[in-house]
Amino acid sequence: MLDERDIRAMLMVQGSEREELFTQARAARAGVYGDRVVVRAVIEVTNLCRVDCDFCPMRRSNTRTNDVFHQTPAEMIETAIGVHALGVDVICFQGGEVPQTTTSVGAALPTIAELYGGRVELLLNLGNKTRAEYARLREQGATSYIIKHETSDVDLHLRMRHEALDRRLACTADLLDLGYRVGSGMIIGLPGQSPDSIARDIVLCRDMGVHMMSAAPFVPAPDTPLAGVPAGDVELTLNVLAAMRLAQPEWTIPSVSAMRASVEGGQRRGFDAGANVIVFNATPADVRDKYLIYGKDRKVSDYEYVMDVIAQADLTPGGSVFLTETGRP
């Protein structure tokens, strides 16, 4: 089993050693998933957030100047009908961290599950909530949950998110205990981050037993305290993806849209490094531009775009890897 020292060494490789690392990562992916890429749809449900993360334009301090939206359950269901028509069986409901999403998203889940005859992965990315809220959402049909820790460096986490890492990890533990398939992830290139802390990120998540893992290069966004900080290194992020694949071959690992935001062709290169998930944006156009995850000029990936990226990588689009015969993990 790879340890922190092994993983750190992987993060540093370049040239021919780097290509060999990617070759090994692709082989590890193929050994578990073949050439299958999980296609997810994301529905962005609200840009409201109670947290004041230094890297996010939707931070609490910006609420008064942002054009706020919060989709209704009926609107989410209407969008999900369109996703179903595409044959996509993973829908991610993503939004700022506010308690209202427990009610709004929860109200939409049973109808969407019924639309799919129960055979759908309903994936939530809604931040910290109480154990009771997570249990209620599970009862309403949620199967999976993404709760990225961003960085396992305790001091850096506190500086970036203004909240303690322990609380985030406690939520992760609650979700795992309740039977969710759980995802975590980190941002690569936060000021003050070290290769050692990135290696610890990977080991921490493996030890916690999460099922999904992601790494995204930092994208500086306007109207944030980090607006003038250099973007994260895509080349390092690719090494991180490969190291994650080799550390835990069973993880589902996305090639995230931030790769595209940083480097032309970056999202396809994520598959070269061992990723096996891609996400397209199904959010209605009238609210999509209000979801300022990377600022107003973010590149939005539609269904046709992700199909093209998968084809360029010579891989095959597929559905959820977590659905059982009952349609639930």
ZITA-V54855 format. One record per residue. RES is the residue in three letters. SS is DSSP state (helix for helix, strand for strand, loop for the rest). PHI is phi in degrees with one decimal (NA if undefined). OMEGA is omega in whole degrees, -180 to 180 (999 if undefined). Layout:
# ZITA-V54855
RES & SS & PHI & OMEGA
RES & SS & PHI & OMEGA
This chain:
# ZITA-V54855
MET & loop & NA & -179
LEU & loop & -66.0 & 175
ASP & loop & -108.4 & -177
GLU & helix & -59.1 & -180
ARG & helix & -64.0 & 178
ASP & helix & -60.1 & -176
ILE & helix & -67.6 & 179
ARG & helix & -60.1 & 179
ALA & helix & -61.3 & 178
MET & helix & -63.4 & -178
LEU & helix & -65.9 & -173
MET & helix & -94.7 & -172
VAL & loop & -70.6 & 178
GLN & loop & -140.6 & 173
GLY & helix & 58.9 & -176
SER & helix & -65.6 & 177
GLU & helix & -64.1 & 179
ARG & helix & -67.8 & 178
GLU & helix & -62.9 & 177
GLU & helix & -66.6 & 176
LEU & helix & -59.9 & 180
PHE & helix & -65.3 & 178
THR & helix & -60.8 & 178
GLN & helix & -65.0 & 180
ALA & helix & -65.3 & 178
ARG & helix & -64.3 & 178
ALA & helix & -65.3 & 178
ALA & helix & -64.6 & 177
ARG & helix & -61.9 & -178
ALA & helix & -62.5 & -180
GLY & helix & -65.1 & -180
VAL & helix & -102.5 & -170
TYR & helix & -117.8 & -176
GLY & loop & 63.5 & 180
ASP & loop & -103.1 & -175
ARG & strand & -82.5 & 174
VAL & strand & -111.8 & 177
VAL & strand & -74.4 & 178
VAL & strand & -102.5 & 178
ARG & strand & -114.4 & 168
ALA & strand & -104.7 & 175
VAL & strand & -114.1 & 173
ILE & strand & -115.8 & -179
GLU & strand & -86.7 & -167
VAL & strand & -96.1 & 177
THR & strand & -163.2 & 174
ASN & loop & -104.3 & 173
LEU & loop & -74.2 & 177
CYS & loop & -152.7 & 179
ARG & loop & -90.0 & -176
VAL & loop & -92.8 & -174
ASP & loop & -117.3 & -176
CYS & loop & -57.7 & -176
ASP & loop & -67.6 & -175
PHE & loop & -99.3 & -170
CYS & loop & -117.8 & 178
PRO & loop & -67.7 & 179
MET & loop & -92.0 & -180
ARG & loop & -58.8 & -176
ARG & helix & -53.7 & -178
SER & helix & -62.7 & -177
ASN & helix & -97.3 & -173
THR & loop & -56.3 & -175
ARG & loop & -68.0 & -178
THR & loop & -98.4 & 179
ASN & loop & -81.6 & 175
ASP & loop & -86.0 & -169
VAL & loop & -74.9 & 172
PHE & loop & -141.5 & 173
HIS & strand & -149.3 & -176
GLN & loop & -68.0 & 176
THR & loop & -83.0 & 175
PRO & helix & -55.3 & -180
ALA & helix & -62.6 & 179
GLU & helix & -67.9 & 178
MET & helix & -63.1 & -180
ILE & helix & -63.8 & 179
GLU & helix & -59.9 & 178
THR & helix & -66.0 & -180
ALA & helix & -62.0 & 177
ILE & helix & -61.1 & 177
GLY & helix & -66.0 & 177
VAL & helix & -64.5 & 179
HIS & helix & -59.2 & -180
ALA & helix & -62.7 & 178
LEU & loop & -82.0 & -178
GLY & loop & 81.7 & -179
VAL & loop & -91.6 & -174
ASP & loop & -113.3 & 172
VAL & strand & -128.5 & 178
ILE & strand & -121.8 & 179
CYS & strand & -103.8 & 176
PHE & strand & -100.0 & -172
GLN & strand & -120.5 & 179
GLY & strand & -167.6 & 175
GLY & loop & -60.8 & -175
GLU & loop & -85.8 & 177
VAL & loop & -139.0 & -177
PRO & loop & -65.5 & -177
GLN & helix & -61.2 & -177
THR & helix & -69.5 & 176
THR & helix & -58.8 & -180
THR & helix & -79.0 & -173
SER & helix & -69.1 & 179
VAL & helix & -68.6 & -180
GLY & helix & -57.0 & -179
ALA & helix & -67.7 & -178
ALA & helix & -83.0 & -170
LEU & helix & -60.2 & -177
PRO & helix & -60.1 & -180
THR & helix & -66.2 & -180
ILE & helix & -68.0 & 177
ALA & helix & -60.7 & 179
GLU & helix & -65.2 & 178
LEU & helix & -55.6 & -178
TYR & loop & -91.9 & -175
GLY & loop & 63.6 & 179
GLY & loop & 84.4 & -177
ARG & loop & -97.3 & 180
VAL & loop & -151.3 & 173
GLU & strand & -91.9 & 179
LEU & strand & -100.1 & -171
LEU & strand & -104.3 & -179
LEU & strand & -109.6 & 174
ASN & strand & -139.2 & -169
LEU & loop & -127.0 & 173
GLY & loop & 82.7 & -178
ASN & loop & -67.1 & 172
LYS & loop & -141.5 & 177
THR & loop & -77.1 & 177
ARG & helix & -58.4 & 180
ALA & helix & -63.6 & 177
GLU & helix & -65.8 & 178
TYR & helix & -61.3 & 180
ALA & helix & -63.7 & 180
ARG & helix & -64.0 & 179
LEU & helix & -64.5 & 176
ARG & helix & -63.3 & 179
GLU & helix & -62.8 & -178
GLN & loop & -83.6 & 173
GLY & loop & 125.9 & 179
ALA & loop & -63.1 & -179
THR & loop & -114.2 & -173
SER & strand & -139.0 & -178
TYR & strand & -151.1 & 174
ILE & strand & -103.2 & 178
ILE & loop & -141.3 & -174
LYS & loop & -68.2 & 178
HIS & loop & -84.0 & 176
GLU & strand & 71.1 & 173
THR & loop & -156.8 & 179
SER & loop & -89.9 & 174
ASP & loop & -72.3 & -172
VAL & helix & -57.3 & -178
ASP & helix & -69.0 & 180
LEU & helix & -64.9 & 178
HIS & helix & -58.6 & -179
LEU & helix & -64.4 & 180
ARG & helix & -67.5 & -176
MET & helix & -81.3 & -174
ARG & helix & -106.9 & -179
HIS & loop & 59.6 & 174
GLU & loop & -143.6 & -176
ALA & loop & -77.2 & 176
LEU & helix & -60.2 & -177
ASP & helix & -56.2 & -179
ARG & helix & -66.5 & 178
ARG & helix & -62.5 & -179
LEU & helix & -69.8 & 176
ALA & helix & -65.7 & 176
CYS & helix & -64.2 & 178
THR & helix & -59.3 & 179
ALA & helix & -63.6 & 178
ASP & helix & -61.0 & -179
LEU & helix & -62.5 & 178
LEU & helix & -62.2 & -178
ASP & helix & -65.1 & -180
LEU & loop & -83.1 & 175
GLY & loop & 93.8 & 175
TYR & loop & -72.0 & 160
ARG & strand & -81.6 & -167
VAL & strand & -116.5 & 175
GLY & strand & -117.5 & 172
SER & strand & -128.0 & -179
GLY & strand & 171.2 & -178
MET & strand & -138.3 & 174
ILE & strand & -98.6 & -179
ILE & strand & -101.5 & 178
GLY & loop & 111.7 & 174
LEU & loop & -63.3 & -179
PRO & loop & -61.9 & -179
GLY & loop & 94.5 & 179
GLN & loop & -75.7 & -180
SER & loop & -122.5 & 174
PRO & helix & -57.6 & 178
ASP & helix & -61.5 & -179
SER & helix & -70.3 & 177
ILE & helix & -65.7 & 176
ALA & helix & -60.6 & 178
ARG & helix & -66.2 & 176
ASP & helix & -54.5 & -176
ILE & helix & -66.3 & -180
VAL & helix & -64.7 & 178
LEU & helix & -55.9 & -176
CYS & helix & -69.4 & 175
ARG & helix & -63.3 & -179
ASP & helix & -67.3 & 178
MET & helix & -70.9 & 179
GLY & loop & 87.4 & 178
VAL & loop & -71.1 & -175
HIS & loop & -104.3 & -177
MET & strand & -132.8 & -179
MET & strand & -147.9 & 180
SER & strand & -140.0 & 173
ALA & strand & -139.1 & -179
ALA & strand & -128.7 & 175
PRO & strand & -66.9 & 177
PHE & loop & -59.2 & 177
VAL & loop & -116.2 & 179
PRO & loop & -64.9 & -177
ALA & loop & -119.7 & 178
PRO & loop & -65.0 & 177
ASP & loop & 62.5 & 175
THR & loop & -134.0 & 177
PRO & loop & -61.6 & -178
LEU & loop & -102.9 & -176
ALA & loop & -58.1 & -177
GLY & loop & -97.4 & -179
VAL & loop & -82.9 & 179
PRO & loop & -59.7 & 178
ALA & loop & -65.2 & 177
GLY & loop & -65.8 & -176
ASP & loop & -79.6 & 179
VAL & helix & -64.1 & -180
GLU & helix & -62.8 & 176
LEU & helix & -64.5 & 180
THR & helix & -60.5 & 177
LEU & helix & -62.2 & 176
ASN & helix & -61.3 & 179
VAL & helix & -62.6 & 179
LEU & helix & -57.3 & -180
ALA & helix & -64.1 & 179
ALA & helix & -63.5 & 178
MET & helix & -62.5 & -179
ARG & helix & -61.3 & -179
LEU & helix & -76.4 & 178
ALA & helix & -71.1 & -179
GLN & loop & -149.5 & -174
PRO & loop & -58.7 & -177
GLU & loop & -79.8 & -180
TRP & loop & -61.3 & 163
THR & strand & -87.7 & -172
ILE & strand & -131.2 & -179
PRO & strand & -83.2 & 163
SER & loop & -94.6 & -165
VAL & loop & -83.7 & -178
SER & helix & -65.3 & 177
ALA & helix & -62.2 & 175
MET & helix & -63.9 & 179
ARG & helix & -71.6 & -179
ALA & helix & -66.2 & -174
SER & helix & -93.5 & -175
VAL & loop & -144.3 & 176
GLU & loop & -61.4 & -178
GLY & loop & 80.7 & -176
GLY & helix & -63.8 & -177
GLN & helix & -70.1 & 175
ARG & helix & -64.6 & -179
ARG & helix & -64.2 & 176
GLY & helix & -58.8 & 177
PHE & helix & -70.6 & 175
ASP & helix & -60.8 & -177
ALA & loop & -94.6 & 173
GLY & loop & 111.4 & 178
ALA & loop & -66.6 & 179
ASN & loop & -145.3 & 178
VAL & strand & -139.0 & 171
ILE & strand & -142.6 & -173
VAL & strand & -122.7 & 171
PHE & strand & -111.6 & -175
ASN & strand & -91.7 & 179
ALA & loop & -104.6 & -178
THR & loop & -61.7 & 178
PRO & loop & -54.7 & -174
ALA & helix & -59.0 & -175
ASP & helix & -72.0 & 177
VAL & helix & -118.3 & -175
ARG & helix & -56.9 & -177
ASP & loop & -71.5 & 178
LYS & loop & -86.8 & -180
TYR & loop & -88.9 & -164
LEU & loop & -90.8 & -174
ILE & loop & -61.7 & 175
TYR & loop & -122.3 & -175
GLY & loop & 96.8 & -173
LYS & loop & -71.1 & -175
ASP & loop & -100.9 & -179
ARG & loop & -65.3 & 176
LYS & loop & -90.0 & -178
VAL & loop & -95.9 & -180
SER & loop & -91.4 & 176
ASP & loop & -95.5 & -175
TYR & helix & -60.0 & -179
GLU & helix & -62.8 & 179
TYR & helix & -61.2 & -177
VAL & helix & -67.8 & 176
MET & helix & -63.2 & 179
ASP & helix & -68.2 & 179
VAL & helix & -63.5 & 179
ILE & helix & -62.1 & 179
ALA & helix & -63.6 & 179
GLN & helix & -60.8 & 180
ALA & loop & -83.5 & -180
ASP & loop & 59.4 & 178
LEU & loop & -118.3 & -174
THR & strand & -122.2 & 177
PRO & strand & -67.7 & -179
GLY & strand & -147.8 & -177
GLY & loop & -104.4 & -177
SER & loop & -58.3 & 175
VAL & loop & -96.7 & -174
PHE & loop & -102.9 & -175
LEU & loop & -74.3 & 176
THR & loop & -99.7 & 178
GLU & loop & -62.2 & 178
THR & loop & -86.0 & -179
GLY & loop & 86.4 & -180
ARG & loop & -127.9 & 176
PRO & loop & -59.3 & 999
